[in-house]
Amino acid sequence: MLFNSTEFFIFFPVVVTLYFLTPFNRRWIILLLASYYFYMSWKPAYTLILVASTLIDYTCGRMMGRFADEEKDKRRPWLYLSLAANLGTLLLFKYYNFFNDSARDLALTLNVPYAMPAFELLLPMGISFYTFQTMSYSIDVYNGRIKHEKHLGIFALFVSFFPSW
C-alpha cells in the first residue's frame, strides 16, 4: 500500500478512528495491527522477515538486559547475534545480487566458471528502516544507554510502526 493510494486514504482514517475509540492502555494494539496490515498489504510472505527480526532483537535485548552494564563481555554474544542476523538479512535481500553480478562479471572477464545463482527476490518494503531500527536498539541496550523492552508487543510496535517509514 502506497501512501498516495486510494487504499491508504481509506486505511488511515479507519486506523485513526479506531485509535481514538480504543482505551489509552490498548492503543498500541491498534497501531501494531495497523502496522502489520500496512506491511502485509505489499507482500504478506515478507512479513516473516519483519517478525523474525523483531523476535531476534527482542530476545537479544532481553538476554543482554540480564547482565549489568559492567558485564559487557556477557552481553557481547547477544549483540553479535543481533548484528549478524540483521546485517545478514540486509545483505541477502539488498546487496546479494549486486555482489553476485559483480563476481560473475569478474569471473567472465577472467574466463573462470561461475555457477552462483541470482535471487529473483523483490526488496522487502522498509527492510533498511526496521533493520537499522532494531540494530540501534540492540547497540543501545548493549552500551547501557537504554533498558531492554520487556513487553514484546510494545517492542514489535517500535520496530514496525508504519507512519515512521
Rosetta blueprint (number, residue, H / E / L):
1 M L
2 L L
3 F L
4 N L
5 S L
6 T H
7 E H
8 F H
9 F H
10 I H
11 F H
12 F H
13 P H
14 V H
15 V H
16 V H
17 T H
18 L H
19 Y H
20 F H
21 L H
22 T L
23 P L
24 F H
25 N H
26 R H
27 R H
28 W H
29 I H
30 I H
31 L H
32 L H
33 L H
34 A H
35 S H
36 Y H
37 Y H
38 F H
39 Y H
40 M H
41 S L
42 W L
43 K L
44 P H
45 A H
46 Y H
47 T H
48 L H
49 I H
50 L H
51 V H
52 A H
53 S H
54 T H
55 L H
56 I H
57 D H
58 Y H
59 T H
60 C H
61 G H
62 R H
63 M H
64 M H
65 G H
66 R L
67 F L
68 A L
69 D L
70 E L
71 E L
72 K H
73 D H
74 K H
75 R H
76 R H
77 P H
78 W H
79 L H
80 Y H
81 L H
82 S H
83 L H
84 A H
85 A H
86 N H
87 L H
88 G H
89 T H
90 L H
91 L H
92 L H
93 F H
94 K H
95 Y H
96 Y H
97 N H
98 F H
99 F H
100 N H
101 D H
102 S H
103 A H
104 R H
105 D H
106 L H
107 A H
108 L H
109 T H
110 L L
111 N L
112 V L
113 P L
114 Y L
115 A L
116 M L
117 P L
118 A L
119 F L
120 E L
121 L L
122 L L
123 L L
124 P L
125 M L
126 G L
127 I H
128 S H
129 F H
130 Y H
131 T H
132 F H
133 Q H
134 T H
135 M H
136 S H
137 Y H
138 S H
139 I H
140 D H
141 V H
142 Y H
143 N H
144 G L
145 R L
146 I L
147 K L
148 H L
149 E L
150 K L
151 H L
152 L H
153 G H
154 I H
155 F H
156 A H
157 L H
158 F H
159 V H
160 S H
161 F L
162 F H
163 P H
164 S H
165 W L
